[in-house]
């Protein structure tokens, strides 16, 4: 069974940090670009960051540039999202997604083939 599983979410105070993980089972991530998305209550899902299959290319939403860092460890079949200087507006369910064949960079949301079920991140004092 092909699965992506996110972990690492939780409750953190403003200014704090979290590291999200996206682990794949049933397939290798070696040939897939991976994206992180988030959806806050009452808002549309938005792209946060993505990384190419080699790790050589990354992309970030303006709202997280300089605070979030995406990375991957293909040996562990896992992609990470390090989130620093968290703000209340970062509160959302965070999802990872995988796409093997892309037509543009960064990939469009509809191009992603596999999605995880999400992990909740809450930034609050």
HELIX and SHEET records of a PDB file:
HELIX    1   1 UNK A   74  UNK A   76  5                                   3    
HELIX    2   2 UNK A   88  UNK A   90  5                                   3    
HELIX    3   3 UNK A  109  UNK A  111  5                                   3    
SHEET    1   A 4 UNK A   3  UNK A   7  0                                        
SHEET    2   A 4 UNK A  18  UNK A  25 -1                                        
SHEET    3   A 4 UNK A  78  UNK A  83 -1                                        
SHEET    4   A 4 UNK A  68  UNK A  73 -1                                        
SHEET    1   B 6 UNK A  10  UNK A  12  0                                        
SHEET    2   B 6 UNK A 119  UNK A 123  1                                        
SHEET    3   B 6 UNK A  92  UNK A  99 -1                                        
SHEET    4   B 6 UNK A  33  UNK A  39 -1                                        
SHEET    5   B 6 UNK A  46  UNK A  51 -1                                        
SHEET    6   B 6 UNK A  58  UNK A  60 -1                                        
SHEET    1   C 4 UNK A  10  UNK A  12  0                                        
SHEET    2   C 4 UNK A 119  UNK A 123  1                                        
SHEET    3   C 4 UNK A  92  UNK A  99 -1                                        
SHEET    4   C 4 UNK A 114  UNK A 115 -1                                        
END                                                                             
